[in-house]
């Protein structure tokens, strides 16, 4: 057994090479496959849509917020990988009494690359992890934001909800060249009405494709309300999935010019 520390500072003991991994987060499921660990994964959430074979071949253990604990128990995992924000603390605490549970906590690009390196160490995939981190960091340096434009990033409708300034998406916005002007509140995802948006006066409004899938109808609605604002529908996975998808994200960001 080897002792590891997760990104929340918790110590866990796991076998030197875990053979039965349950992943509780879509982006980290995709990462495990990218690192060559797909054969070790035995359980994934219903939202783990990348790669497609994860849903097709692995046991579904519920959603990120409503885990099926008995299904996880039946899989007899020797490692469970989750995330502080995406999973419920009550579920994590219960699972941690029975299995090694490693939790990520990611608000920045640097924390995301740290997560990749740590999972590589956890699962003896260090070379693949180091190669991925090197590529992400090289792209981040290759495509630095040269212009700054104020923006709001919307993730939900009814009520309208934006990403706050202490989130991973905020870090990706900065990398892309946007200055997040979401209200400075305790909430990580503040809600706003149109009067409050008008008062903030963002230069750009970004409408995400997930978790709420904004459409061209929403694009036109915001355009009618804020004719002097640039409105864009953006790929939510590329702004919010921390893992190997960040490679695609950084290339995508280089093509989204703030205006």
Buried (B, 14 or more C-beta within 10 A) or exposed (E): EEEBEBBEEEEBEBEEEBEBBBBBBBBBBBBBBBBEBBEBBBBBBBBBBBBEEBBEEBBBBBBBEEBBEEBBEEBEBBBBBBBBBBBBEEBBEBBBEEBBBBBBBBBBBEBBBBBBBBBBBBBBBBEBBBEBBEBBBEBBEEBEBEEEBBBBBBBBBEEBBBBBBBBBBBBBBBBBBBBBBBBEEEEBBBBBEEEBBEEEEBBBBBBBBBEBEBEEEBBEBBBEEBEEBBBBBBBBBBBBBBBBBBBBBBEBBBEBEBE
